Amino acid sequence: MHTEHDENNKPVEFDRLIDLAMSRRNLIKAGSAAGATAFLGGVAPLAMAVNEATTLMSFDNIPTSTADDISLPPGYRYEVLMSWGDPVLKGAPNFARENTAADQAGQFGDNTDGMEMFHLTDRNGNLDPNRAVLAVNNEYLNDKYFYTHGEAAKTAEDVQKGLNGHGVTIVELERKRNGSWQYKKGSDFNRRLHGNAEFELTGPVAGTNYVKTSADSTGRRVFGTFNNCGAGRTPWGTYMTCEENFNGYFGAPEGTALSDAHKRYGLSENGSGYDWWQHESRFNLAAEPNEPNRFGWIVEIDPTDPTSTPKKRTAMGRFKHENAAMTINHDGRAVVYMGDDERGEFIYKFVSRGTYNPDDRAANMRLLEDGDLYVAQFNDNGSGRWIELRHGVNGLTRANGFADHADVLVRARAAATFVGATTMDRPEWVACHPSAPMVFCTLTNNSRRGTTDAQPLNGPNPREKNDYGQIVRWMPENHDHTAERFGWDLYAIAGNPAVKTGAYAGSDNITTDNMFNSPDGLRFDDFGRLWIQTDGDYSNEGDFAGQGNNQMLCGDPVTGHIRRFMVGPQGCEITGLSFSNDHRVALVGIQHPDVAWPNAARDGVPRSSIVAVYREDGGVIGA
């Protein structure tokens, strides 16, 4: 198609999309805690004052920072709850950089990420406000600090220590009389579900030839989970952990023929520098070409049953899962929204076949085994639709290269491309409003947007070489999360109004006081506050001048008002957020900080950590 260009040699279509996206930010005025009033597909933008005063938050907006510490508003404080290498299981030693693989198997893993806090019940069956279990992801390793030699794995022992530094950590928490939360070392609830732990495959892919290996002829028993990024929770009290960049752990001898399916998920001869394949045969693609198919899933864990086997839910599709946001539809079906975190990939939706029963936890525990997978198509006019990914539907047939439904799920990316899903700017966390039918997703950045035919400019992704990112939101037709159609707009377009103009300055709710780049983590609290975490450029120079270290902000989902709540230490990503039931503590992840934080002088290396944030008056966080 021929595209006209303006005097700056930019496509006229680019400006049109920017204008649509900037005005459409106000589209969902009715999406308040009381509920939205109309399906929005194709309607004109509504007039609304943006960035108006909000009643959702009372804390002061804080400035950016480049310090090696955490900044919070006046009246707030933090404590370190747990750091990489802290002992979790009984008999585990304290942190030392020289800890062995066996030591690491009993310690908190590296690079904390998504997390969820689950309160326990007392002897009368009532929720205990002072006891909980925390399930938290350990995404990957910082080899520079993880190994004493400071490089990728060199021995089989290194690989085992690395495997044990990944996965999920579960610990019991208790609130002390002074109001502070602490974790209990050696509690019977504590678990390390690392790269050597046992998992079960469930759903349509389980038992098929796609997942059978020399070590598992049944195709149902998997060892390990790794690169666990974001997370989610179910109303029946289970934890959904998300396997993201699994490709980096695999490699192969030079000359190994890799399939197109392997390449679509980023598998290569060289991997991503972990070099595990040279010391552990299951990561050698020449020896075990099916092993990667056993990763890239949503994993459901019962955090309060330390004897349970976690389940990899293949009905929910295989891709680089960022997080999983669940809502219960008005008909009782569980709906889970998911992003695939890679440039030009997609946003997905899973709808369970069965319905949620608050009085039958055993039945609920099987809801994610069976359901339908969809992928999103966003139209430039503010409408959208969900396209079903099921064998025999929408052209996903054997004649078109999809052998069966298990093949569709294993190659969900290829299926989504085939049906015409909209390529997105790295879909990261998704969050569902607690009381209104609104869903939000962070699109963190995309340096390739508009530079290739495969990733052209489009409505929700309107900026070429997008360094700043944006947040898209949508509302299902008739407030029905199982509906085919939805309306969408852009809640916020991140930018830098201090050094940029036009589209790269950001949307009208981004100012020099609250600017940020690369929105990543995203979560609603129970009161409807939208918490935004960033994982972007913290150079504080050039296009990012004045933006400081990575941060956590809070947004009003209706007015668009955004203010900064936290700034992390240098080098870190702010990622993962969970609240106690009374919202008087917020647990926040500080991933890969630089050498000065925390306890670097004592420990010799920086350690990713979880911090507990409190109001000094004991009140609700953010209120």
C-alpha positions in Angstrom: 0.0 0.0 0.0 1.3 3.4 -0.9 1.6 5.8 2.1 1.9 9.6 1.7 4.7 11.3 3.6 4.8 14.8 5.2 7.6 17.4 4.9 9.6 15.5 7.6 9.4 12.3 5.5 7.2 10.6 8.2 4.1 8.8 7.1 0.9 10.8 7.4 -0.7 7.7 8.9 1.7 8.1 11.9 0.3 11.5 12.8 -3.3 10.2 12.4 -2.7 7.4 14.8 -1.0 9.6 17.3 -4.0 12.0 17.3 -6.4 9.1 17.7 -4.4 7.6 20.5 -3.9 10.9 22.4 -7.6 11.8 22.2 -8.8 8.2 22.9 -7.1 8.3 26.3 -10.3 9.8 27.7 -12.6 7.3 26.2 -13.6 5.3 29.2 -14.9 8.0 31.4 -17.7 5.8 32.8 -15.3 3.1 34.1 -15.5 4.1 37.7 -15.8 1.8 40.8 -19.5 2.0 40.3 -19.2 0.3 36.9 -19.1 1.5 33.3 -22.2 2.3 31.4 -21.6 1.4 27.7 -19.7 -0.7 25.3 -17.1 1.5 23.7 -16.3 0.0 20.4 -16.3 2.6 17.7 -17.8 5.4 19.7 -16.4 8.9 19.7 -14.1 10.1 22.5 -15.9 11.5 25.5 -15.1 15.0 26.8 -13.3 14.8 30.2 -10.9 17.0 32.1 -7.7 15.0 32.5 -5.4 14.8 35.4 -8.1 16.3 37.6 -7.9 16.0 41.4 -8.3 12.5 42.7 -9.9 11.2 45.9 -8.1 7.8 45.6 -4.8 8.9 47.1 -3.6 11.4 49.6 0.2 11.0 49.6 2.4 13.7 48.1 4.0 13.2 44.7 7.7 12.7 45.2 10.5 13.8 43.0 12.8 11.5 40.9 16.0 10.3 42.5 19.3 8.9 41.5 20.3 7.8 45.0 21.4 4.3 46.2 18.3 4.1 48.4 14.6 3.9 48.3 12.6 7.2 48.3 9.0 7.3 49.7 6.5 10.1 50.4 6.6 11.8 53.8 4.9 9.6 56.4 6.1 6.3 54.9 8.9 4.0 55.8 10.4 0.7 54.5 12.1 -2.4 55.9 14.0 -5.1 54.0 11.9 -8.3 54.4 14.1 -10.9 52.6 17.1 -10.9 50.3 18.6 -13.3 47.9 20.4 -16.1 49.8 18.5 -15.7 53.1 17.7 -19.1 54.6 14.2 -20.4 54.0 14.2 -24.2 54.6 15.2 -25.8 57.9 19.0 -26.2 58.2 19.8 -23.8 55.3 22.8 -21.6 56.0 23.0 -17.8 56.0 24.0 -16.0 52.8 27.5 -16.2 51.6 28.7 -15.8 48.0 30.5 -19.1 48.4 27.2 -21.0 49.1 27.0 -24.3 47.3 24.2 -25.6 45.0 22.8 -27.6 48.0 22.9 -24.4 50.1 21.0 -22.4 47.5 18.3 -25.1 47.3 17.2 -24.0 50.8 17.7 -20.3 50.4 15.7 -17.5 48.8 16.4 -17.4 45.1 17.9 -14.6 43.0 16.1 -11.6 41.4 12.7 -11.4 43.1 9.8 -10.6 40.8 6.0 -11.2 40.9 4.6 -12.2 44.2 1.3 -12.8 46.1 0.4 -12.8 49.8 -2.1 -15.4 51.0 -3.5 -15.0 54.5 -3.9 -18.2 56.6 -6.9 -19.1 58.7 -7.0 -19.5 62.5 -8.3 -22.5 64.3 -11.9 -21.4 63.9 -11.6 -21.1 60.1 -11.4 -17.3 60.2 -8.9 -15.3 58.2 -5.9 -14.6 60.4 -4.8 -10.9 59.9 -1.3 -11.6 61.3 -0.3 -14.8 59.5 0.2 -15.4 55.8 2.3 -17.2 53.2 4.1 -15.3 50.5 4.7 -16.9 47.1 7.4 -15.0 45.1 9.2 -15.6 41.9 12.9 -15.8 41.4 13.3 -14.9 37.8 16.9 -15.3 36.8 20.5 -14.9 37.9 23.0 -12.1 37.9 26.0 -14.3 37.1 28.3 -11.4 37.9 27.4 -11.7 41.6 25.8 -15.2 41.8 29.0 -17.1 41.1 32.3 -16.3 42.8 34.0 -16.4 39.3 31.5 -13.8 38.1 30.8 -15.4 34.8 28.3 -17.9 33.2 28.2 -21.5 34.5 31.5 -23.3 34.1 30.8 -26.6 35.8 27.9 -29.0 36.4 27.9 -27.7 40.0 27.4 -24.2 38.7 24.4 -25.4 36.7 22.9 -27.0 39.7 23.4 -23.9 41.8 21.9 -21.8 39.0 18.8 -24.1 38.8 18.3 -23.8 42.5 18.5 -20.0 42.4 15.5 -19.9 40.0 11.8 -20.7 40.4 9.5 -19.8 43.2 10.0 -19.3 47.0 7.2 -19.8 49.4 7.6 -18.6 53.0 5.3 -18.1 56.0 5.0 -14.5 57.2 3.9 -13.2 60.6 3.1 -9.7 61.9 4.8 -8.8 65.1 3.3 -6.6 67.9 5.0 -3.6 66.5 3.2 -4.0 63.2 6.1 -5.1 61.2 6.0 -8.3 59.1 8.8 -10.9 59.1 9.3 -14.2 57.4 9.6 -17.4 59.5 12.8 -19.4 58.8 12.2 -23.1 58.6 8.4 -23.0 58.7 6.6 -26.1 57.6 4.9 -23.9 54.9 8.2 -22.9 53.4 9.2 -24.4 50.0 11.7 -23.9 47.2 10.1 -24.8 43.8 13.3 -24.4 41.8 14.7 -25.7 38.5 15.0 -29.2 39.9 11.5 -29.5 41.6 8.8 -31.7 40.2 5.8 -30.3 38.2 2.9 -31.9 36.4 1.7 -31.0 32.9 -2.1 -30.9 32.6 -4.5 -30.1 29.8 -4.5 -30.8 26.1 -0.7 -30.9 25.6 0.0 -33.3 28.5 0.9 -36.8 27.4 1.4 -35.7 23.7 4.5 -36.3 21.7 5.3 -32.6 21.8 6.4 -32.9 25.4 7.9 -36.4 25.7 11.6 -36.6 26.4 14.1 -39.4 27.1 13.7 -38.7 30.8 9.9 -38.6 30.6 8.2 -40.9 28.1 4.8 -40.0 29.6 5.0 -36.3 28.7 3.4 -35.5 32.0 6.3 -35.0 34.5 8.5 -32.0 34.3 11.5 -31.0 36.4 11.8 -27.3 37.0 10.4 -23.9 36.4 12.6 -20.9 35.6 12.5 -17.3 34.3 9.4 -16.9 36.4 8.4 -13.3 35.8 5.1 -11.9 36.8 2.3 -13.7 38.7 -1.3 -13.8 39.6 -3.8 -15.3 42.0 -7.1 -17.1 41.9 -10.1 -16.5 44.2 -9.7 -20.1 45.5 -6.3 -19.3 46.9 -3.7 -20.5 44.4 -0.7 -18.8 42.9 -0.2 -18.4 39.1 3.5 -18.1 38.3 4.5 -17.3 34.7 7.4 -18.8 32.7 8.8 -16.1 30.5 12.2 -16.1 28.7 12.8 -19.9 28.9 14.7 -19.9 25.6 17.9 -18.5 27.2 18.7 -21.7 29.1 19.0 -23.9 26.0 21.7 -24.3 23.4 23.2 -26.7 21.0 26.5 -27.7 19.3 27.4 -25.7 16.2 25.5 -26.9 13.1 22.4 -28.2 15.0 19.3 -27.8 12.9 16.7 -25.9 14.7 13.0 -25.9 13.7 11.0 -22.8 12.8 9.0 -23.5 16.0 12.2 -23.3 18.0 13.3 -20.1 16.3 9.9 -18.4 16.9 10.6 -18.6 20.7 14.1 -17.4 20.4 15.9 -20.7 20.8 19.4 -20.7 19.3 22.7 -22.5 19.3 24.3 -20.0 21.7 21.3 -19.5 24.0 21.6 -16.3 26.1 24.8 -16.9 27.9 23.9 -19.3 30.6 25.8 -22.2 29.0 23.8 -24.8 30.9 23.5 -27.0 27.8 27.2 -27.8 27.9 26.9 -29.4 31.4 23.3 -30.6 31.6 22.0 -32.7 28.7 18.3 -31.8 29.0 19.2 -28.2 27.9 21.0 -29.5 24.8 18.6 -29.0 21.9 20.4 -31.6 19.8 19.8 -34.2 22.5 16.4 -33.1 23.8 14.5 -31.0 21.1 11.2 -31.3 23.0 12.5 -30.1 26.4 11.8 -26.4 25.6 8.1 -27.3 24.9 7.8 -28.1 28.6 8.4 -24.5 29.5 6.6 -21.2 28.7 3.4 -22.1 30.6 1.3 -20.7 33.4 2.0 -22.8 36.6 -0.6 -23.1 39.3 0.6 -23.7 42.8 -1.2 -24.3 46.1 0.9 -22.1 48.5 -0.7 -23.5 51.6 -0.2 -27.2 50.9 3.5 -27.9 50.9 2.9 -31.5 49.8 1.1 -30.5 46.6 2.6 -30.9 43.1 2.4 -27.7 41.0 0.5 -27.9 37.7 1.6 -26.5 34.4 -1.7 -25.4 32.7 -1.2 -26.1 29.0 -4.8 -25.1 28.1 -3.7 -21.5 28.7 -1.1 -21.5 25.8 2.6 -21.4 25.6 4.5 -18.2 25.1 6.7 -15.8 27.2 4.2 -15.2 29.9 4.6 -11.9 31.8 1.8 -12.3 34.3 -1.8 -13.6 34.7 -4.7 -11.4 35.7 -7.8 -13.3 36.6 -11.4 -12.1 37.0 -14.6 -14.1 37.6 -17.2 -13.3 34.9 -20.8 -12.7 35.8 -21.6 -16.2 34.6 -19.0 -17.7 36.9 -16.4 -18.6 34.3 -12.8 -17.7 35.2 -11.2 -15.3 32.7 -7.4 -14.8 32.7 -5.7 -12.1 30.7 -2.1 -12.6 29.7 0.7 -10.7 27.9 3.5 -12.2 25.8 6.6 -10.1 26.6 8.5 -9.7 23.4 8.5 -7.0 20.7 5.7 -7.6 18.3 3.9 -10.3 20.2 0.3 -10.4 21.5 -2.2 -10.1 24.3 -4.2 -13.3 25.1 -7.3 -14.3 27.0 -8.2 -17.7 28.5 -11.8 -18.5 29.4 -12.5 -21.6 31.5 -15.2 -24.1 30.5 -16.3 -24.7 34.1 -17.5 -22.2 36.6 -16.2 -21.0 39.9 -17.9 -22.3 43.0 -16.8 -20.5 46.2 -18.0 -23.5 48.2 -16.1 -26.2 46.3 -12.3 -25.5 46.2 -11.5 -29.0 44.9 -13.6 -28.4 41.8 -12.1 -24.9 41.4 -8.6 -26.4 41.4 -9.4 -28.0 38.0 -10.8 -24.9 36.3 -7.6 -24.0 34.5 -7.3 -27.5 33.0 -9.9 -26.9 30.4 -10.9 -23.8 28.5 -10.6 -21.7 25.4 -7.7 -19.5 24.4 -8.1 -16.2 22.5 -5.8 -13.5 21.1 -6.6 -9.8 20.7 -7.1 -7.8 17.6 -7.1 -4.0 18.1 -8.7 -1.8 15.4 -7.6 1.7 14.9 -11.1 3.1 15.6 -11.1 2.1 19.3 -12.8 -1.3 18.8 -11.4 -4.7 19.1 -12.2 -8.4 19.1 -10.9 -11.6 20.5 -10.0 -14.4 18.0 -10.3 -18.0 19.2 -7.2 -20.1 18.9 -8.6 -23.6 18.6 -7.8 -26.3 16.1 -10.3 -26.4 13.2 -11.4 -22.8 13.9 -10.3 -19.6 12.1 -8.2 -21.5 9.6 -6.1 -23.3 12.3 -6.2 -26.6 10.4 -3.9 -29.4 9.4 -3.9 -28.1 5.8 -2.6 -24.7 7.1 0.2 -26.3 9.2 -1.5 -27.0 12.6 -1.6 -30.7 13.3 -4.0 -30.7 16.2 -5.1 -28.6 19.2 -2.0 -29.4 21.2 0.1 -28.1 18.3 -1.9 -24.8 18.4 -1.2 -24.4 22.1 2.5 -25.3 21.9 2.9 -22.8 19.0 0.5 -20.2 20.2 2.6 -17.4 18.7 2.4 -18.9 15.2 -1.4 -19.5 15.6 -1.9 -15.9 16.8 0.1 -14.6 13.8 -1.9 -16.7 11.4 -5.3 -15.4 12.6 -4.2 -11.8 12.3 -3.7 -10.7 15.9 -2.3 -7.2 16.6 1.4 -7.0 17.3 2.1 -5.0 20.5 5.0 -3.1 22.1 6.0 -5.9 24.5 2.9 -6.7 26.5 3.9 -6.9 30.1 1.6 -7.0 33.2 -2.2 -7.0 32.9 -4.5 -5.8 35.7 -8.3 -6.1 36.1 -10.1 -3.4 38.0 -11.6 -4.9 41.2 -15.1 -3.6 40.7 -15.5 -2.2 37.2 -15.2 -4.1 33.9 -11.9 -2.4 32.9 -8.6 -4.2 32.1 -5.2 -2.5 31.7 -1.9 -3.7 30.2 1.5 -2.1 30.1 3.3 -2.0 26.8 6.8 -1.3 27.9 8.7 -0.3 24.8 9.6 -1.4 21.3 12.7 -0.2 19.4 11.5 -2.0 16.3 8.0 -0.5 16.1 7.5 1.1 12.7 10.9 -0.1 11.3 9.8 -3.4 9.9 6.8 -4.6 7.8 6.0 -7.1 10.6 5.6 -4.4 13.2 3.9 -1.4 11.5 2.4 1.5 13.5 -1.1 0.8 14.7 -3.7 2.3 17.1 -2.4 1.0 20.5 1.2 1.2 19.4 1.4 4.5 17.5 5.1 5.6 18.0 8.0 4.4 15.9 11.1 3.3 17.8 9.1 3.5 21.0 11.5 4.1 23.9 9.0 5.2 26.5 6.0 2.8 26.4 2.3 3.2 27.1 -0.6 1.6 29.0 -3.6 0.4 27.0 -7.0 -0.3 28.6 -10.1 -2.0 27.3 -13.7 -2.8 28.3 -15.6 -5.8 27.2 -18.9 -5.5 25.4 -21.8 -5.5 27.8 -19.4 -5.9 30.7 -19.0 -9.5 29.7 -15.4 -10.7 29.9 -16.2 -13.7 27.6 -17.6 -11.4 24.9 -15.9 -11.3 21.5 -15.8 -7.5 21.2 -14.3 -4.8 23.3 -13.5 -1.1 23.2 -10.1 0.3 24.0 -8.1 3.4 24.5 -4.6 4.5 25.8 -4.7 5.3 29.5 -1.2 6.8 29.5 1.5 7.4 26.9 4.8 7.6 28.7 7.3 10.2 27.6 9.6 13.0 28.6 8.0 16.5 28.4 11.2 18.0 29.8 13.2 17.2 26.6 10.6 16.1 24.0 7.6 17.6 22.3 4.6 16.1 20.6 4.0 12.3 20.9 7.3 11.6 22.6 6.5 14.1 25.4 3.7 11.7 26.4 -0.1 12.0 26.8 -1.7 14.9 28.6 -1.6 13.2 32.0 2.2 12.9 31.9 4.0 16.0 33.2 7.5 16.9 34.3 6.5 16.1 37.8 5.3 12.5 37.2 7.1 11.4 34.0 8.5 7.8 33.6 9.5 5.3 31.0 9.0 1.6 30.3 5.9 0.8 32.5 6.1 -2.9 33.4 4.6 -4.1 36.7 0.9 -3.3 37.1 -1.6 -4.0 39.9 -4.9 -2.7 41.3 -5.4 -2.7 45.0 -8.8 -3.4 46.5 -9.7 0.3 46.5 -9.2 0.7 42.8 -5.8 2.4 42.9 -3.7 1.5 39.9 0.0 0.9 40.8 2.5 1.2 38.0 6.1 -0.1 38.3 8.9 0.7 35.8 11.8 -1.2 34.3 13.4 1.2 32.0 16.4 3.5 31.2 17.7 4.9 34.5 20.7 6.8 32.9 19.0 10.1 33.7 20.6 11.5 30.5 19.5 12.4 27.0 16.0 11.3 26.1 15.7 10.1 29.8 17.0 13.2 31.5 15.2 14.0 34.7 13.5 10.6 35.0 16.0 9.2 37.5 15.9 5.6 38.8 13.1 3.2 38.3 10.0 3.9 40.2 6.5 3.0 41.3 3.6 5.3 40.6 -0.1 5.3 41.5 -2.9 6.2 39.0 -6.6 7.0 39.2 -8.0 4.7 36.5 -10.9 7.1 35.7 -9.4 10.6 35.8 -6.0 9.6 34.6 -4.3 11.4 37.5 -0.8 9.8 38.2 1.7 10.6 40.9 5.0 9.0 42.0 5.0 7.0 45.2 8.4 5.2 45.3 11.8 5.5 43.6 14.3 2.6 43.9 18.0 2.5 44.3 20.4 2.8 41.3 20.4 0.0 38.8 17.2 -1.8 40.0 13.9 -2.7 38.5 10.9 -2.2 40.7 8.8 -5.3 40.2 6.2 -7.3 42.1 3.7 -5.9 44.5 1.3 -7.5 47.0 -0.7 -6.2 49.9 -1.9 -7.6 53.2 -5.6 -8.0 53.5 -5.9 -4.8 55.5 -3.6 -3.0 53.0 -1.4 -1.7 55.9 1.7 -3.2 54.3 2.8 -3.3 50.7 5.5 -5.8 49.7 7.6 -4.6 46.8 10.4 -6.2 44.8 13.8 -4.6 44.2 15.4 -6.5 41.4 19.1 -6.4 40.4 20.2 -3.3 42.3 23.7 -1.9 41.9 26.5 -2.5 44.3 25.5 0.0 47.0 22.2 -1.5 48.1 21.4 -3.3 50.4 24.2 -4.4 52.8 26.8 -4.4 50.0 29.5 -3.5 52.4 28.6 -6.5 54.6 27.9 -9.0 51.9 30.3 -7.9 49.2 27.6 -8.0 46.5 24.2 -6.4 46.0 21.2 -8.7 46.7 17.8 -8.5 45.1 15.3 -8.0 47.9 11.7 -7.6 49.0 10.9 -4.6 51.0 7.9 -4.0 53.3 6.4 -0.5 53.0 4.4 0.9 55.9 2.6 4.2 56.7 4.1 5.5 59.9 0.6 6.1 61.3 -0.3 2.5 60.6 -2.8 3.5 57.9 -3.8 2.1 54.5 -1.1 2.3 51.9 -1.9 5.0 49.4 -5.1 6.3 51.0 
